[in-house]
Amino acid sequence: ELLKAGATFKQLCLFYLFQLPQILMISFPVGILLALLFCCGRMSRSNEVISMLTAGRSLTRVLLPLFTVGLLASGFCLALNYEWAPRSEALKQSLYEDIKRGKQQTEKRSGQLRMHLFRDRISDRTWYIRKMTIGSPILEGVMILQQDKSGTILRKWYASRAIYDAATGRWTLQRGMIVDLNAEGEVSKVDNFEEQGQRVLEGWHETPQRIVAANLDPQQMTVPELQETITTNADFPEAQLAQYRTILADRWALPWNCLVVVFIAAPLGVVFSRRGAIQGIGWSILMFFLMMISRNLFLALGKGATIPAEVAAWGPQAVFFTIGLFLLWMRSGNRDLSSLLRGKR
């Protein structure tokens, strides 16, 4: 598809390079699971685990290097998921759209919003922005309507450019006009500054981040962006903020899948018979997929404001980590799942 759209070699390289952080986030838990099962299986077949246990080492001490690797992998994925992975996803999508349009890569269009409409429920102001760049304090082609609680328009602001000063919280309108309307909707006063001059607006709580938040995909937002969006839009309905809170909590929870996978697969990978090896591999893969399915289910419930965001993000991790601890306890006592299912001690 990319080649048919006329993508250059540079664009193809960038497209797949942008996907690398997201691919690492997905493949690390799977890779750790398969590598761990292979490692423990080989050591079990050559009786190395039995030798270490016979020498007086506990199973927890034998598996400690694996737990350490899982912890390090979780830390690496945490760094990726903080900013690089969501940012790369946004860049990849932007580049894909540019290529599909038949254009060369244009930084001009990347990260821009056009003809954006925003309604602020606190101040009863409606903003129309012709063009703005995400993260920039400058808005191009701005029209603002001030209404009362009944919806009657009281004042209009027009400006070719609106600039926000984060330090003072002021908006500066350049080259435009301010129009006051009476109760009948007729113009009562006009303040024209189209040719020169500017007007400063103070005491407004709208910010560029607040204005653009409703149009951003939370899946492509970094942790700082999600935190800022939730803070600046705290007055939004909880149902509207639920997806941002859930994705933010998942940014912190998802990387720990690597450690949880180690606690699940390590006890199941340590076996003392060939039949046990096959069962351990089967149970490990089954639990891994159950963890992924439950994560997607919990995230969907969290985004729909059915359950709290923290429960949606950390619930599956907590459940399967507890299962991993239980499996480790059983294996330390030379017991496995099959004996538990048969009711044997």
Disulfide bonds with the S-S distance in Angstrom:
none
